[in-house]
């Protein structure tokens, strides 16, 4: 029941409205950093559309065989001579082949769908390896400093001197018959290895710079005063504070890795030639682009949209994590 509020003598007591009183006394629900982050990200409509497209590409990569079967398309490696014209040239888009066929009569749409599997697989594996290696080495270099930092920094600079493309070509030629007892074989293994070897130094330098600042914070001194080991301080105190920049950098690194895979496949040192890849399809289309534009345009558009979507999502994540420096904070 509401308690009457005493008024001036001679006036009737005022009873506050129950709804207003309940609203005033209701506890304020606190939101976690994740809820705040998600709320800011949802306001970025462009980033949400790009995120939906990325989810679509991932689903296509996973269910490519099912999609090809449901649509009644040929197997991506099936060479259909009947799909070529009387002169042996590929036919353009039609009801049977929505994206046309290539110079061997293979369905371009089926190969584009299967090509998403290679791009997503390389992007995820190479990015994961890069982030793990770069984060661990960056944590160690930034936390211990001194000689440890000097050695790791010089090693990082040495690794940065290796060009991705030349390293990929060299490994593909040197390991044409497999290397290290078959552990390194031409194809997907070489692509992931090359991308990881040339990408982790950037992550390591980013993490090192952040750790050099975080190790001087009060919470690190408090953990050290309580007897926490260096390992616990590094992985339980400092690493969680690096989650935001690492997530943002991972979204930037994924499209770079997709382009790197496409470039290596374009040069013929990527995945197995029998495996559909957007980069390899663009390379194969060079000689017949003047007569079969669809063979290059469709895989090129797929590559463009995938890379663009990841870049947009990366910008959206950065804006949501740092609203004061991003577009959502303006």
N, C-alpha and C positions, 0 to 999 in steps of 0.2 A: 504494500500500500504506500501511496505517496504521503510524505510528511508535510503538513502545511508550513509555509514559510512565513515567519513573523513579519508583519508590515508595520507601518507607522500607527501610533495609537489612533483609534477611531476608524481605521480601515479594515476591511475584511481580509483574513489571511488568504494568500495566493497559493494555490496548489499547482505545482509544475506539471506540465504535460508528461504523461507516462512514457510516450514514445521518445520524446526528446531526452528525457532523463536516462532511459535505457541506452540510447545511442551515445550519450555523453559518458556513461559508465562502462560501455563495452570495451574490452581490451583491444588494443591495436595489434593486428596480426602482422608479425614480422615476416619478411620474405628473405629467402636464402639468396646468396650470390648467384646460384644457378637459375633461380626464378627471375631475378632481376635481369640476368643475361638473356634468358629466353624471351622475356617480355620486350626487351629492346630489339632483339633479332627479329621478332615477329612483325615489328613495325616497318622493317625494311622489306617492302613488297618485292622489289627486284631480287634481293637475296633469297627470299622464300621461293620465288618462281625458279631461280637457278638451282636451289636445293631440291625442289621437286623434280627438275630435269635430271639431276645427278642420280636421284633414287630410281628414276625411270631407266637410265642407262645401266645402272647396276642390275636391275631386274632383267633387262634385256640380255646382259652378259650372262646371268645365271641361267635363264630359261631360253637361251637362243635356240637349242635344238627343238624345244617344244614349239616355239613361235614359228620356226621354219616349217615344221610339220603341219601345224594348224593352218598356216597360210598356203599350204600346198606347193611350197617352193622346192627346187632341187637341192640336193646336198651341195654345200659350198665348193666341194672339190669335184663335183660331177661335171664332166665335159660333154655338153649336149650339142652335138653337131647340127641337130635340127634347129637349134636356136640361131644359127648363123644364116646369112642370106646366101643367095646362089653364088656369090663371089667369095664366100668364105669369110666375110667381114661380120663383125658383131652387129646385132640389131639393137635398136634403142628401146626405151621403156615401152611396155605393152601390158595388157591385162595379165598375161602369163608370167611376165617378168617386169614388175613395176619399176625397177631401176635399170632395166636392160641387162645385157650380158657382156662379158669381156671377150677378148680375141680367141679364147678357147671354148667359148660357149658356157662358161660358168655364170650362175646367177649372181649379179652384183649385190642385190638386196640381201641375199643369204650370207654373202661374204662380209658385208658391212655389219650385219648383226653378230656374226661370229668374231669379227674384228674387235668388237667391244670387249669381248672376253680377254683378249690379249692385252689391250690397253689397260683395263681395270686391274688385271692380275699383276702386270708389271708395275703399275702405279702403286698398288697396295703393298706388295712385297718389297719393292725397292725403297719406298718411303719408310716402311716400318724398320728395315735394316738400317737405313740412313739415320733415322731419328734415334734409334737405340744406341748405335755406335757413337754418333756425334754427341748425344746427351751425356753418356757415361764419361767419355774423354773430356768433354767440356767441364763437367762437374769436378773431376779429379784435378784438372789443370787450374781451375779457378779457386778451388778450395785450398790446395796445398801450396800453390804459388812456388816461388823459388826455383830450384833446379828442375823440379817436376814440371812446372809450368813452362820453363825454357825448352826442355826436351820435347814436350808435346806440341808446343807452339811451332818449333822448327819442323817437326814431322808434319804438322798440319800445312805449313807453307810449302813443304816439299810435295805433298799430295796435290795441292792446288795447282802445281805446275803441269800436271798430266792433263792433256786435252781429252775430253770424253770420246770424241769421234775417233781420233787416232788410236787411243787405247782400245776401243772396241774393235777396230780393224786388226790391230796387232794381236789381240787375244783370239779373235776368230781364226786368223791364219795360223797362229802358233798352236792352237788347240783344235785344229781341224779334225784330228783323230783322238780327241779327248786328252785332258791333262790331269795330273795328280791322281792317277789310277782310275780315271773315269769320273772324278768328282766334278770336273769342269768340262762341259760339252758344248759344242756350238748350238746356238739357239737361245732359249729363254734363260738358261743359266748364265750365259755370257752377258746378256743384256742386263740382268739384275745385278751381276757382279760389277760391270763397268759403271752403271749408274750409281751404285752404292759407294764404290771406291772414290768417285769424283764429287760426290754430293755431301758426304758426312763432314768435311772440314768447315763448311758454312754453318752447319748446326753447332759444331763444337765451338766455333768462335762466338756465336750468339750466346750460347749457354755460359761460356767462360766469362764474358762481359757481365752477364747478369749475376753470376755467382760471386764475382769480385766485389760487387756492391752488397749482396745479401749477407755475405759472411761477416760483415761488420755491423749487422743489425743487432738490436737488443735481444731478440728472441734466440739468436744463436749463442750469445753470451750466457743467457739464462740456461739454455740446454747444456752448455759446456760446464757451467757451475754446478749443475745437478749430476754431473758425472757421465753424461751421454758420450758414447764413443763417436769417433769421426764418421764411421759408417752410418750410424743412426742420424747424426746431424745432417749428413749429405742427403740421404734418401728419405728421411722422415720429416725434416725441418725445412731444408732448402728446396728440394725437388718439387714439393707441392706448390711452392710459390712460382714455379716456372711453367705450370700447366697452361696458363693463358697464352703466353708467347709461343710455346711449343705447338699448341693447337693451331694457332694462326699460321705459323711457319709451315706446318705440315700441309695445310690447305694450299699454300703457295707452292710447295714443293711437288705436290701431286701433278698439276698440269705441266710443270717442267719435265717431270719424268715421263709423262705421256708423250710429250714432244721429242724427248731424247730417244724413246723407243721407236717412234715413227721415223726419226732421222736415221737411226741405225738400220731399221728395216728398209728404208728407202735406199740405203747404200748397199744393201744385200748382206749385211752382217748381223741382222736381227734374228728373229725367230725362224724356225724351219720354213722353207719356201712353201711347203704344202699347208702351212697354218695360215689362215686368213688374217691379215694385219692391215690396218689403214695405211700405214707408211709404205708397206710393200705394194699395196694396190695402186697407190699414187705413182710409185716408181714404175710399175708395169704399164701404166697408162700413158707414160710420156711419149712413147713411139706412135701411139694411135690417137692421141688427144684431138688432132685436127679432124678426125672422122668419127671418133667415139667419145665425145665430151663427157658423157654420163659416167664413164669408167673412172674418171678422175674427180668429177664434181661431187658425187655423192659421198665417197669416203672422205674427201677433203672437207665437206660441210660437216660431217659427223665429227671429225677431228676438231674442227674449229669450234663447234658448239660445246663439245665436252670440255675443252680447255677454257673457253670463255666462262662456262658455268662454274667451274672450280675457282677461277679467278674472282668472279663476282661474289661467290660464297666466302672466299677468303677475306675480301674487303668488308663484307657484312659482319663476319666474325670479329674482325679487328675493330670495327665501329661499335659493336655491341660490348666488347670487352673494355674498350677505352672510349666511352661516349664523349668525353671532353675534347678528344682529338679527332673524332670521326664525324661523319655526316649527320648521324642521328643526334649528335650533341649540339648541332648548330641551330 
